């Protein structure tokens, strides 16, 4: 299942008249062991979050409630936008991918599963430095 490209992964969806259920198992539904989970919420409608990349961390992003867009840039001229609006699929984000989360609907919740524990040194928060680093890795 491992991939170095960002892509949508459908999760199990158990439909029931009482309400549906979905779940995620690390190293099964997503290509990494889950080391950390965090969520973003109470973002005013239409606002933007993020604007960084990770050197080694992989992520899986799910819209638990509401909707938002995830913009990914590989630093080499490839930029894609993924609209997240359902809790039964998520976006796999490999390392060295600049990401921004934008267009939050009111009361949306973004859940992010990470392959690593928090490590400030893994963050790249300057887009120009990210582009330089991204181009060095595959030159």
PyMOL commands that set and color helices and strands:
alter all, ss='L'
color gray80, all
select helices_A, chain A and resi 120-122+127-137
alter helices_A, ss='H'
color red, helices_A
select strands_A, chain A and resi 7-10+12-14+21-23+36-41+49-54+59-65+68-73+79-84+89-93+98-102+109-114+123-124
alter strands_A, ss='S'
color yellow, strands_A
deselect
rebuild
show_as cartoon
